[in-house]
Amino acid sequence: MGYTHYWHVKDMRAVGEALPLVANDLKQLLAKLPPLVGPDGTGKPILGPETVEFNGVAPDDYETFWLDTNPKDYLETEQGLFNCCKTQYRPYDLAVQAVLVLLKYHSEFFKADSVTLSSDGNLLDWIKACQLVEGLGYPVDPMWALGREVWQVKTRAGAVFYVEWPKQPDKDPAEWLGQMHQHGIIPFAPPFSFHGPLKGYPPGKPIQEGSGIYTTRGR
């Protein structure tokens, strides 16, 4: 599908209350973000109290980011109203992440857990956006924003690596890692033992771009 960020809304009223705050904060961050244009690729980004819309400047544009409170602009799912934005790591991706972190932060004050975020990116991909939001005085970090934990994993053969996954995973981590090994994605063979969750970010480097599996091998 390509590098994409996703959000589910369980309380649209909270999003409506948060949107003016998100737009105002984004205006303060514009000088620290890559250039943005309007949703049609021209003009200025739309940063209003009822909608936030923008894209990157061509040729670094991709899918338009669109955030509003109209249920028709969302897909109904069991987890809530769903939307997403594919950015393919283009520079404006930083602005998309910042807006989503701001949305989650501000909406929490009106209704807890009204917005949940997920992403094809890993925790390290979200550090810079969270740091920008932190600069506005908001205590945020990627683990909070994405609802993820970091665990140390050991194999019977003595190999050690690290994995990030949702605090409430929808699949068994051991089974998932076993599939990763079976498909040749990771060199680590089951059985696995899990230790954590750890504090802070995973040591090492992702085994590939965007991966939530980290290794310290070769460092």
ABEGO torsion letter per residue (X at the ends): XEBBBBBBBABAAAAAAAAAAAAAAAAAAAAABBBBBBAAGBEBBBBBAABBBBBBBOAABBBBBBBBABAAABBBBAAEBBBBBBAGGBAAAAAAAAAAAAAAAAAAAABBGABBBBBABBAAAAAAAAAAAAAAGBBBBAAAAAGBBBBBBBBAAGBBBBBBBBABBABBAAAAAAAAAAAGABABBOBBBBBOBBBEBBBEBBABBGBABBBABGX
